[in-house]
């Protein structure tokens, strides 16, 4: 077996809302970030470098910080297009990109999102940074374990995991 060594970089704070990415020579052409909440430091890093950022969150009225490279969509990411929700496919079809970062932190909805996303759309992302919630469901061998397994298999279609850690907020 060949050992691969990757250079990883923490972007954002060392607490929740800081995310580890695989360093690369070129910047992404777009950052898509559903689940903003009260921090957009990760996105601000890229916006300051000139990368356009799509921030999606229907649970907040305004972004925590404004930036000329931010485009805020006040809807939640969902598996269907409705007044309050948009899909990743809808976002993908609204913007031209081939090497985007998807940074997703949507409090457990990631399971349904990736079940309904056409797998070929995953190939448009250079990196997917995902906070997977509800890992305790792995103890439910009949349903929970299968959900986690399906999510990881879907992500593994075009991507390989390079970093994992437990959340550093609350009890692990």
Buried (B, 14 or more C-beta within 10 A) or exposed (E): EEEEEEEEEEBBEEEBBBBBBBEEEEBBBBBBBBBBBEBBBBBBBBBEEEBBBBBBBBEBEEBBEEBEBBBBBBBBBBBEEEEEBBBBBBBBEEEEBEBBBBBBBBEEBBBBBBEEBEEEBBEBBBBBBBBBBEEEBEEEEEEBEEBBEEBEEBBEEBBEEEEEEEEEEEEE
